[in-house]
Amino acid sequence: MKRTLSILLTALCLASVSYNGAATERAQQGWQLVEQGAMLVDVRTPQEFADSHLDKSVNYPLSEIEKHFSHVDKSTSIVLYCRSGNRSGQAYRYLQSQGFTQLHNAGGLEEMLAIQNK
């Protein structure tokens, strides 16, 4: 039992390290794209956006994504973020299905802020 618990805890720690590395990488790439002129889009709710958001980002909530992107050129470079990367991932998949070609899911707000402040 003790050995099983030890193995499980080790696996969870390794998974956490792997995720954080991937998370850091996606946020870094997101900032690089923003520096190159990509549109920065927060897909959280208007209330979440009002509480805190990244400078120069626009709030296109996931629930209204179709409306907001109907007039955006499909070749526009777009960096998406939300609270954790889940909703921005959903937005990414939706926009990709609509023909958008220059998309990047940068993950969550805290992740983006942590990279920005390094």
C-alpha positions in Angstrom: 0.0 0.0 0.0 2.8 2.4 1.0 4.7 1.6 -2.2 1.6 2.1 -4.4 0.9 5.5 -2.7 4.6 6.5 -3.3 4.4 5.6 -7.0 1.1 7.5 -7.4 2.5 10.6 -5.8 5.6 10.5 -8.0 3.4 10.1 -11.1 1.3 13.1 -10.0 4.4 15.2 -9.4 5.8 14.3 -12.8 2.6 15.1 -14.5 2.4 18.5 -12.8 6.0 19.3 -13.9 5.2 18.3 -17.5 2.0 20.3 -17.6 3.6 23.4 -16.1 6.4 23.2 -18.7 3.9 22.9 -21.5 1.8 25.7 -20.0 4.9 28.0 -19.8 5.8 27.2 -23.4 2.3 28.1 -24.7 2.2 31.3 -22.8 5.7 32.3 -24.0 4.7 31.6 -27.6 1.5 33.6 -27.1 3.5 36.6 -26.0 5.9 36.3 -29.0 2.9 36.3 -31.3 1.4 39.3 -29.6 4.8 41.2 -29.9 4.6 40.4 -33.7 1.2 42.0 -33.9 -1.3 39.1 -33.1 -4.7 40.0 -31.9 -5.0 39.1 -28.2 -8.5 37.7 -27.3 -9.8 37.0 -23.8 -12.7 34.5 -24.2 -13.9 34.8 -20.6 -17.1 36.4 -19.5 -17.5 40.2 -19.4 -17.4 40.1 -15.6 -14.2 38.1 -15.5 -12.7 40.5 -18.0 -13.8 43.5 -15.9 -12.1 42.0 -12.9 -8.8 41.5 -14.6 -7.4 41.1 -18.1 -4.2 41.5 -20.1 -3.5 45.0 -21.6 -4.5 45.4 -25.2 -6.7 42.3 -25.1 -10.3 42.4 -26.4 -13.1 40.5 -24.7 -14.9 38.1 -27.1 -16.7 35.8 -24.7 -16.8 32.1 -25.8 -20.6 32.2 -25.7 -20.6 35.0 -28.3 -17.6 34.0 -30.3 -19.4 33.5 -33.6 -20.7 37.1 -33.5 -17.4 38.7 -32.7 -15.3 36.9 -35.3 -17.8 37.2 -38.2 -15.9 40.2 -39.6 -12.4 39.2 -38.7 -10.1 38.1 -41.6 -9.5 34.3 -41.3 -5.8 34.8 -41.8 -5.4 37.2 -38.9 -3.0 36.0 -36.2 -5.0 35.4 -33.1 -3.8 34.6 -29.5 -6.6 33.2 -27.3 -6.6 33.0 -23.5 -9.1 32.4 -20.7 -8.8 31.4 -17.0 -7.2 28.0 -17.5 -6.9 27.3 -21.2 -10.1 25.2 -21.5 -12.4 27.9 -23.0 -9.6 29.3 -25.2 -9.1 25.7 -26.4 -12.8 25.5 -27.3 -12.6 28.8 -29.1 -9.5 27.6 -30.9 -11.3 24.5 -32.2 -14.4 26.5 -33.2 -12.4 29.1 -35.1 -10.3 26.5 -36.7 -13.5 24.7 -37.9 -14.5 28.1 -39.4 -11.4 28.4 -41.5 -9.2 30.6 -39.2 -5.5 29.6 -39.9 -3.3 31.6 -37.5 -4.5 30.6 -34.1 -2.7 30.0 -30.8 -4.2 28.9 -27.4 -1.9 30.7 -24.9 -3.7 29.1 -21.9 -4.8 31.0 -18.8 -4.6 34.6 -17.6 -2.3 33.8 -14.6 -0.1 31.7 -16.8 0.2 34.6 -19.3 0.8 37.1 -16.4 3.5 35.0 -14.9 5.4 34.8 -18.2 4.9 38.5 -18.9 6.4 39.4 -15.6 9.6 37.3 -16.0 
